[in-house]
Amino acid sequence: MLAVLLLAVEVSGAWAGPALVAAAADLRFALTELAQRFQDDTGQTVKLSFGSSGTFTHQIAQGAPFELFLSADEGYVFRLADAGLTADRGTLYAIGRLVVFAPHGSPLAVDGALVGLRAALAEGKIKRFAIANPEHAPYGRAARDALVHAGLWDAVSRHLVIGENASQAMQFAAAGASQGGIVPLSLSKAGEVAKLGRFALLPAERHGEEPLRQRMVLLRHAGDTARAFYAFLQAAPARAVLTRYGFLLPGDPAP
């Protein structure tokens, strides 16, 4: 069931119907809910594709026909803006957060300081541990930074299973053959996933010097539906949904 829910949506070619939206994989549940609300409210539709922010950046630079891009790392948005591919430099829409997740039956005790992971590694109880690919997934890079910060990277690296994006890493972390992983809070809080295990929030200072600043931007050729959805995502009801999935909003203090 989880594999189906988290299966990455392939990027299509030119699309004559709904506005094409590229979104970081950590948004899978939150943005799917918001897209349905947008359709219910306006009668307009969007087609969501989920994946790693770095991969989407490359695809957009190569001419992929997306109209709106929601990145998990604002640096990718700025890169596209500097290349003249966006309407402007976009809007900061959320600050992402990481958790350590363990499926039911795992010997891993979850905690924000990764004490449980350290103990499980020392006792030889970790065989498979999931993160997203640090090379092009911002949450993977942040997970790697958290492990380095805790002095656990060398010990855990031989046990890593690497997801192509945050959504696939979540799938691996919640699988019965895995002892856990470091994955987005936004995916862990979704009901379909939360029932599969337990998780603990990692303090922001444990996953790198910079927070996961998530920025969205309209691409240069965005149509009216994409622009309407972009505005919809900045309104109070959408912000409330993002908060429910664990995102911090710009200007909000950490709980």
C-alpha positions in Angstrom: 0.0 0.0 0.0 2.8 2.5 1.0 4.7 1.7 -2.2 1.7 2.7 -4.3 1.1 5.8 -2.3 4.7 6.9 -2.6 5.3 5.8 -6.2 6.9 8.7 -8.0 4.9 10.4 -10.7 6.7 10.4 -14.0 7.2 13.7 -15.8 5.0 13.9 -18.9 5.6 15.8 -22.1 3.6 18.7 -23.3 0.1 18.9 -21.6 -2.8 20.7 -23.0 -5.0 20.4 -19.9 -4.2 21.1 -16.2 -1.3 23.3 -15.2 1.9 21.2 -14.8 3.5 21.4 -11.3 6.8 20.0 -10.3 7.1 19.5 -6.5 9.6 18.2 -4.1 8.8 14.7 -2.9 8.3 15.8 0.7 5.1 17.6 -0.4 3.4 14.5 -1.7 0.6 14.3 0.8 0.2 18.0 1.6 0.2 19.2 -2.0 -2.1 16.4 -3.1 -4.6 17.5 -0.6 -4.2 21.2 -1.6 -4.6 20.4 -5.3 -7.9 18.8 -4.5 -9.1 21.7 -2.5 -8.0 24.1 -5.3 -10.0 22.0 -7.8 -13.1 22.0 -5.5 -12.9 25.7 -4.9 -12.1 26.9 -8.4 -13.0 24.1 -10.9 -9.4 24.4 -12.2 -7.0 21.5 -12.1 -3.2 20.9 -11.8 -1.1 17.9 -12.6 1.4 17.2 -9.9 4.7 15.5 -10.5 6.8 14.6 -7.4 10.6 14.0 -7.3 13.9 15.4 -6.2 14.4 19.2 -6.5 17.8 18.8 -8.2 16.4 16.5 -10.8 13.5 18.8 -11.6 15.9 21.7 -11.8 17.9 19.9 -14.5 14.7 18.9 -16.3 13.4 22.5 -16.3 16.7 23.8 -17.6 16.4 21.2 -20.4 13.0 22.5 -21.4 10.5 20.4 -19.4 7.1 22.1 -19.7 6.4 22.8 -16.0 4.6 26.0 -15.1 5.2 26.0 -11.3 8.1 24.6 -9.3 8.0 23.9 -5.6 11.6 23.2 -4.5 12.8 21.8 -1.2 15.9 24.0 -1.5 15.6 27.6 -2.6 19.0 27.5 -4.1 17.6 25.5 -7.1 14.9 28.2 -7.6 17.6 30.9 -7.6 19.6 28.9 -10.1 16.7 28.8 -12.5 15.9 32.5 -11.9 19.5 33.4 -12.7 19.2 31.5 -16.0 16.1 33.6 -16.9 13.7 30.6 -16.8 11.3 32.0 -14.1 8.9 34.8 -13.7 10.8 36.2 -10.7 12.8 34.8 -7.7 9.7 33.2 -6.2 8.3 32.9 -2.7 9.5 31.2 0.4 6.6 28.9 1.3 7.9 26.6 4.1 10.8 25.5 6.2 11.2 21.7 6.1 12.0 19.5 9.1 13.6 16.0 9.4 12.8 13.1 11.7 14.4 9.8 12.5 11.7 7.1 11.7 11.6 3.5 12.8 9.0 1.0 11.5 7.1 -1.1 14.1 9.3 -4.1 15.2 12.5 -2.2 14.6 15.1 -2.3 17.4 15.9 1.3 16.8 14.8 3.7 19.6 14.0 7.1 18.0 15.1 10.4 19.6 16.2 13.8 18.4 19.8 13.4 19.5 20.2 10.1 17.6 21.3 8.4 20.8 19.2 5.4 19.9 20.8 5.1 16.5 24.2 5.3 18.0 23.4 2.5 20.4 21.8 0.3 17.7 24.8 0.7 15.4 27.2 -0.2 18.3 25.1 -3.3 19.0 25.0 -4.4 15.3 21.2 -4.0 15.1 21.2 -1.7 12.0 21.2 -3.6 8.7 19.4 -1.1 6.5 18.9 2.6 7.1 17.3 4.9 4.6 18.0 8.5 3.4 17.3 10.3 0.2 20.1 10.8 -2.3 22.3 13.6 -1.0 23.5 14.5 -4.5 20.2 16.0 -5.7 17.6 15.7 -2.9 17.8 18.4 -0.3 16.4 16.2 2.4 19.1 13.6 1.6 21.7 16.3 2.0 20.3 17.4 5.3 20.1 13.8 6.5 23.7 13.3 5.7 24.6 16.5 7.5 22.7 15.3 10.6 24.6 12.0 10.6 27.9 13.8 10.1 27.0 16.2 12.9 26.3 13.3 15.2 29.6 11.6 14.3 27.6 8.6 12.9 28.2 8.9 9.1 31.1 6.5 8.9 29.3 3.9 11.0 26.0 4.1 9.2 27.2 4.6 5.6 27.7 0.9 5.0 24.1 0.2 5.9 22.5 3.0 3.8 19.7 2.4 1.3 19.4 5.5 -0.9 16.1 6.7 -2.1 16.0 8.6 -5.4 14.0 11.2 -3.6 12.5 11.9 -0.1 9.4 9.9 -0.9 11.3 6.8 -1.9 13.5 7.1 1.2 10.3 7.2 3.3 9.1 4.1 1.6 12.4 2.4 2.4 12.5 3.6 6.0 9.0 2.3 6.7 9.6 -1.1 5.0 9.7 -4.1 7.2 13.2 -5.1 6.1 14.6 -1.7 7.2 15.4 -0.6 10.7 14.5 3.0 9.9 15.8 6.2 8.3 16.0 10.0 8.4 13.2 11.4 6.4 10.8 14.4 6.1 8.5 15.1 9.0 5.8 16.0 6.4 5.7 12.4 5.0 6.0 10.8 8.5 2.9 12.7 9.7 0.6 11.5 7.0 -1.8 9.0 8.4 -1.0 6.3 5.9 2.7 6.4 7.0 2.4 7.4 10.7 0.6 4.1 11.5 3.5 2.1 10.2 6.0 3.3 12.8 7.2 5.9 15.2 9.4 9.0 14.7 11.2 11.8 16.6 11.9 15.3 15.3 15.6 16.3 14.7 16.4 19.8 15.9 17.2 22.1 13.0 20.7 22.7 14.2 21.4 19.0 13.8 21.0 18.9 10.0 23.4 21.5 8.7 24.1 25.2 9.0 21.2 26.3 6.8 17.5 25.4 7.3 15.5 23.6 4.6 14.2 26.8 3.1 11.6 25.7 0.5 10.8 28.1 -2.2 8.2 28.0 -5.1 8.4 29.9 -8.3 6.3 30.4 -11.5 8.2 29.5 -14.6 8.4 32.0 -17.4 5.6 30.5 -19.5 3.2 29.9 -16.6 -0.5 30.1 -17.6 -3.5 31.5 -15.6 -4.2 28.2 -13.8 -0.7 27.9 -12.5 -0.7 31.5 -11.4 -4.0 31.0 -9.6 -2.7 27.9 -7.8 0.5 29.8 -6.9 -1.7 32.5 -5.2 -3.9 29.8 -3.6 -0.8 28.2 -1.9 0.0 31.5 -0.2 -3.4 32.0 1.3 -4.3 31.2 4.9 -6.1 27.9 4.3 -3.2 26.4 2.4 -0.8 27.6 5.0 -2.8 25.8 7.6 -2.5 22.6 5.7 1.2 22.9 5.5 1.4 23.5 9.2 -0.6 20.4 9.9 1.9 18.4 7.9 4.7 19.7 10.1 6.2 22.5 8.0 7.2 25.7 9.6 5.9 28.8 7.8 8.2 31.8 7.1 8.3 34.0 10.1 6.8 31.4 12.5 8.8 30.4 15.5 9.8 26.8 16.0 7.5 25.0 18.4 
